[in-house]
Amino acid sequence: MVRNSIGLRLSEVGPIENADYVGLDLTRAIHEYVFPALSTAQKPLPILEEAIAAGHLGAKTGRGLLDWPEGAREATGRRLSARVTLLASLIDTETASAE
């Protein structure tokens, strides 16, 4: 399941850039929901909470765990789109040849 969903994104941007790209506030909400079921961690990491408290929500605010200069969010979106399209086509080819 991960291979055909978020795994497609992480092969291009990695977990920190992805968290910044989607927004640290959304990342925190996901962590709060998922961590209790998947991990012994009961809450998001302090660095995530500190960034959010400082108003650094990621690409949408220009700063998160990374700095996002003007145009960086759009460039990352183009990279992700190209990568996911490529990987999805490879998965489709692999699935078709297995049938």
C-alpha positions in Angstrom: 0.0 0.0 0.0 2.7 2.5 0.9 4.6 1.7 -2.3 1.7 2.9 -4.4 0.7 5.9 -2.3 3.0 8.1 -0.2 6.0 6.0 -1.2 5.8 7.5 -4.6 6.3 10.9 -3.1 9.0 10.0 -0.6 11.2 8.6 -3.3 11.5 12.1 -4.6 11.3 14.5 -1.7 11.9 12.5 1.5 10.0 12.8 4.8 11.1 16.3 5.9 10.6 18.0 2.6 7.3 16.2 2.2 6.1 17.4 5.6 7.0 21.0 4.7 5.4 20.7 1.3 2.0 19.4 2.6 2.2 21.7 5.7 3.5 21.1 9.2 0.0 21.6 10.6 -1.4 18.8 8.5 1.7 16.7 9.3 1.0 17.2 13.0 -2.6 16.2 12.6 -1.6 13.0 10.8 1.0 12.2 13.5 -1.6 12.7 16.3 -4.0 10.4 14.6 -1.5 7.7 13.4 1.2 7.5 16.0 -0.8 5.9 18.8 -1.7 3.0 16.4 1.7 2.5 14.9 4.3 3.7 17.4 5.2 4.0 21.0 5.4 7.8 20.3 2.2 9.4 21.7 2.7 12.9 20.2 4.6 14.6 17.4 8.3 15.5 17.8 9.0 18.8 19.7 10.8 20.3 16.7 7.5 20.0 14.8 5.5 21.6 17.6 8.1 24.4 17.9 8.0 25.2 14.2 4.2 25.4 14.2 4.2 27.6 17.3 6.5 30.0 15.6 4.2 30.2 12.6 6.5 28.2 10.4 4.1 25.9 8.6 6.2 24.9 5.7 6.1 25.8 2.0 2.8 27.7 2.4 4.4 30.2 4.8 7.9 30.2 3.2 9.5 28.5 6.1 9.0 25.3 8.1 11.8 22.8 8.8 13.3 24.1 5.6 13.3 27.5 4.0 11.1 27.9 1.0 12.2 30.8 -1.2 9.7 32.2 -3.8 9.0 29.6 -6.5 10.3 26.7 -4.5 6.9 25.3 -3.7 5.9 25.3 -7.3 9.2 23.7 -8.4 8.7 21.0 -5.8 5.2 20.4 -7.1 6.5 20.0 -10.7 9.2 17.6 -9.5 6.6 15.5 -7.6 4.2 15.5 -10.4 6.9 14.3 -12.9 8.2 11.6 -10.5 4.7 10.3 -9.5 3.7 10.2 -13.2 6.9 8.2 -14.1 6.6 5.8 -11.2 2.8 5.2 -11.8 3.5 4.4 -15.4 6.2 1.9 -14.4 3.8 0.3 -11.9 1.1 0.1 -14.7 3.6 -1.5 -17.0 4.7 -4.0 -14.3 1.1 -4.9 -13.5 0.2 -5.3 -17.2 3.2 -7.6 -17.8 2.3 -9.7 -14.8 -1.2 -10.4 -16.1 
